[in-house]
């Protein structure tokens, strides 16, 4: 069965096209990443899929239901969590969970049992009487996730849900995501953290509202044009300027930590030997930079670092 299927999904705001003819097919099961620079259309797409925003044109189905005509039925089968947690800070953890249980029409006995299960699962058992306003960001994040999955959704949307979280909280959050996925929940996650995207089964990359790549992380890295090399440097900015100033046959060049990354055609390697480049394994960051630059060239945008 298909979890998400869209055909030419488009959303315009006046003369601005936020999402442009996006066609996606995601199967039931697994964790899917949705990546792109700020303003690329990720959140707008998620909001259309979740029934929070009507598309201007195009069509889509969620778990076999039409996003245009069956949005209410879809909402009962999905969970949605964004970086702006929809929590009531003047209520306790227990009261927030009770409230969301009521929104999902869980019967009282089922609601209390489910609250007990999910609070234990995400580690909130000792926090049930605490006011949400007194919780740290990490605990609020756990509560927001618990509220989103309280009704056992078949499909979970996580829209920049780990934004602003510290590394330890993000690591714990992803452990919970893996556990939900292992129990059969299909998960679609947007994230700025490329180390998180490495753990997705498949990735879709959107730029300027257009879907430009979709595949498994390993496949996307293997299809990066040219060969990737790294040159360590105490002053990578100066080295990058020097290399670019020699008008050498570069496919791309950019700074990566304390090194300069070069993508070049294999036959061009001798022209770079004076810098002693070393072969490097592509990461999703390299794929991300390549796709952003490719998109900028297609739309004649000014060159710069991806946001």
C-alpha positions in Angstrom: 0.0 0.0 0.0 1.1 3.6 -0.7 1.4 6.0 2.3 1.7 9.2 0.2 1.1 9.8 -3.4 0.9 13.2 -5.1 0.6 14.3 -8.7 1.7 17.8 -9.7 0.9 19.2 -6.3 1.1 23.0 -6.4 0.5 25.8 -4.0 0.6 29.5 -4.9 0.4 32.6 -2.7 -0.6 35.3 -5.0 2.0 35.4 -7.8 4.5 33.4 -5.7 4.7 29.6 -6.3 5.7 28.0 -3.1 5.3 24.4 -4.3 5.5 23.7 -8.0 4.2 20.4 -9.5 5.6 18.1 -6.8 4.9 14.4 -7.5 5.8 12.0 -4.7 5.2 8.3 -4.0 6.1 6.9 -0.6 5.4 3.3 0.4 4.0 2.2 3.7 6.8 1.7 6.3 10.1 3.4 6.8 11.5 6.8 7.5 11.5 9.4 4.7 13.5 12.6 4.7 12.3 15.8 3.0 15.2 18.2 2.5 15.8 21.6 1.1 17.1 25.2 1.9 15.0 27.6 3.9 12.0 28.7 1.9 12.2 25.8 -0.5 8.6 24.6 0.0 9.1 21.8 2.6 6.7 23.0 5.2 4.1 24.1 2.7 4.1 20.6 1.2 3.8 19.0 4.6 0.9 21.3 5.5 -0.9 20.3 2.3 -0.4 16.6 2.9 -1.6 17.0 6.5 -4.8 18.7 5.4 -3.8 22.0 7.0 -3.6 23.9 3.6 -5.4 23.3 0.4 -3.4 23.0 -2.8 -3.9 25.5 -5.6 -3.8 22.6 -8.1 -2.7 19.0 -8.4 -3.9 16.0 -6.4 -2.8 13.7 -3.7 -3.7 10.8 -1.5 -2.7 9.9 2.0 -3.2 6.2 3.0 -5.6 5.9 0.1 -7.7 9.0 1.0 -8.0 12.1 -1.2 -6.4 15.2 0.4 -9.0 17.5 -1.3 -12.2 15.7 -0.3 -11.3 13.5 2.7 -9.1 15.8 4.8 -11.1 15.1 8.0 -10.7 11.3 7.6 -7.0 11.8 6.9 -6.4 13.8 10.1 -7.6 10.9 12.2 -4.9 8.6 10.7 -1.9 11.0 10.9 0.2 12.6 13.5 1.7 16.1 13.0 4.5 17.8 14.9 6.3 20.9 14.0 9.1 23.0 15.5 6.4 25.2 17.0 5.0 22.8 19.5 1.2 23.1 20.0 1.2 22.7 23.7 -0.7 24.5 26.4 1.9 25.9 28.8 -0.6 26.7 31.6 -1.7 23.0 31.8 0.2 20.1 33.2 1.7 17.3 31.1 -1.2 15.0 32.1 -3.8 17.7 31.1 -2.2 18.3 27.7 -2.3 14.5 27.0 -5.9 14.4 28.2 -6.8 17.3 25.9 -5.2 15.7 22.8 -6.8 12.4 23.7 -10.2 14.1 23.6 -9.4 15.8 20.2 -8.6 12.4 18.8 -12.0 11.1 20.2 -10.3 8.4 22.3 -12.8 6.9 24.8 -12.0 7.6 28.5 -10.7 4.1 29.4 -8.7 3.8 26.1 -7.4 7.4 26.6 -6.0 6.7 30.0 -4.4 3.5 29.0 -2.8 5.1 26.0 -1.6 8.0 28.0 0.0 5.6 30.5 1.7 3.7 27.6 3.0 6.7 25.7 4.2 8.6 28.8 6.2 5.6 29.8 7.5 5.1 26.2 8.9 8.6 25.9 10.0 8.9 29.6 7.4 11.4 30.9 6.0 9.2 33.7 7.6 11.3 36.4 6.6 14.6 34.8 2.8 14.1 34.6 2.0 16.7 37.3 4.5 19.3 36.0 3.3 22.5 34.3 4.4 22.6 30.7 5.7 26.1 31.3 8.3 24.7 33.7 9.6 22.0 31.4 12.9 22.4 29.5 12.9 22.4 25.7 13.8 18.7 25.5 10.9 17.6 27.8 8.5 19.8 25.8 9.7 18.1 22.7 9.0 14.7 24.2 5.5 15.8 25.2 4.8 17.2 21.7 5.8 13.9 20.2 3.6 12.0 22.7 0.6 14.2 21.8 1.2 13.6 18.1 1.3 9.8 18.4 -1.3 9.4 21.2 -3.9 8.0 18.7 -1.5 5.5 17.1 -1.3 7.3 13.7 -0.3 5.2 10.7 1.6 8.2 9.3 3.6 10.7 11.3 4.7 14.1 9.9 7.7 15.7 11.7 8.3 19.2 10.4 11.6 20.5 11.7 10.7 18.9 14.9 14.3 18.8 16.2 15.1 22.4 15.3 16.7 24.1 18.3 17.3 20.9 20.2 20.7 20.1 21.6 22.6 17.0 20.3 21.7 14.7 23.1 18.0 15.5 22.8 18.2 15.0 19.1 19.8 11.7 19.5 17.1 10.5 22.0 14.4 11.9 19.8 15.7 9.8 16.9 15.8 6.7 19.0 12.1 7.2 19.6 11.5 7.8 15.9 13.3 4.4 15.1 11.1 2.7 17.7 7.9 4.1 16.2 9.0 3.1 12.7 9.8 -0.4 13.9 6.2 -0.7 15.1 4.9 0.1 11.6 4.5 3.8 11.6 5.5 5.5 8.4 7.4 8.7 9.1 8.1 11.8 6.9 10.6 14.2 8.5 11.9 17.5 7.3 15.2 18.5 8.9 18.1 20.9 8.5 20.5 18.4 10.1 22.1 16.3 7.4 23.4 13.8 9.9 19.8 13.0 10.7 18.9 12.6 7.0 21.6 9.9 6.7 19.4 7.7 8.8 16.4 8.0 6.5 15.5 5.1 4.2 14.8 7.5 1.3 15.2 11.3 0.8 13.4 13.8 -1.4 15.1 17.1 -2.1 13.1 20.2 -2.9 14.5 23.5 -4.2 12.4 26.6 -5.2 9.3 24.5 -4.8 10.5 21.9 -7.3 11.4 18.3 -6.5 14.9 17.9 -7.9 16.0 14.5 -6.4 14.5 11.5 -4.7 16.3 8.3 -3.7 18.1 6.4 -0.9 21.0 8.4 0.7 23.6 5.9 -0.5 22.3 6.1 -4.1 22.3 9.9 -4.0 25.9 10.0 -2.8 27.0 7.5 -5.4 25.5 9.6 -8.2 27.4 12.8 -7.3 29.0 14.0 -10.5 32.8 13.7 -10.8 35.2 12.6 -8.0 35.4 14.3 -4.6 38.7 15.3 -3.1 39.7 17.2 0.1 42.7 19.5 0.8 43.5 20.3 4.4 44.5 23.9 5.1 45.1 26.2 8.0 43.4 28.9 6.0 40.8 27.2 3.8 39.4 30.6 2.6 42.7 31.7 1.2 43.3 28.3 -0.4 39.8 28.3 -2.0 40.5 31.7 -3.5 43.9 30.5 -4.8 42.4 27.4 -6.4 39.5 29.3 -8.0 41.8 32.0 -9.2 43.8 29.5 -11.3 40.8 28.9 -13.6 41.1 25.2 -13.3 38.5 22.7 -14.5 36.4 22.5 -11.4 32.9 21.0 -11.1 32.6 22.6 -7.7 34.7 23.8 -4.8 33.7 24.9 -1.3 34.9 25.0 2.3 34.2 22.0 4.6 35.5 22.5 8.1 39.3 23.0 8.0 39.5 21.7 4.4 38.6 22.6 0.9 36.4 20.2 -1.0 36.9 19.8 -4.8 34.7 18.0 -7.2 36.6 17.4 -10.4 36.6 15.1 -13.4 39.1 12.2 -12.8 41.2 13.1 -15.8 41.7 16.6 -14.4 43.4 15.4 -11.2 47.0 16.0 -12.4 46.3 19.8 -12.6 45.6 19.8 -8.9 48.6 17.7 -7.7 50.6 20.6 -6.2 47.9 20.9 -3.4 48.1 17.1 -2.7 44.3 16.4 -2.7 43.1 13.3 -1.1 40.1 11.3 -2.2 37.0 11.9 0.1 33.8 9.9 0.5 30.7 11.9 -0.4 28.4 12.9 2.4 24.8 14.1 2.2 26.2 17.6 2.8 28.1 17.3 -0.5 25.0 16.1 -2.3 23.0 19.0 -0.6 25.5 21.6 -1.8 25.6 20.1 -5.3 21.8 20.1 -5.6 21.4 23.7 -4.2 24.0 25.0 -6.7 22.4 23.1 -9.5 19.1 24.7 -8.6 20.6 28.1 -8.4 22.1 27.7 -11.9 18.8 26.6 -13.3 17.0 29.6 -11.8 20.0 32.0 -12.4 20.3 32.8 -8.7 23.4 34.4 -7.2 26.0 31.9 -6.1 26.4 31.5 -2.3 26.4 29.0 0.5 23.2 27.1 1.0 21.0 28.2 3.9 
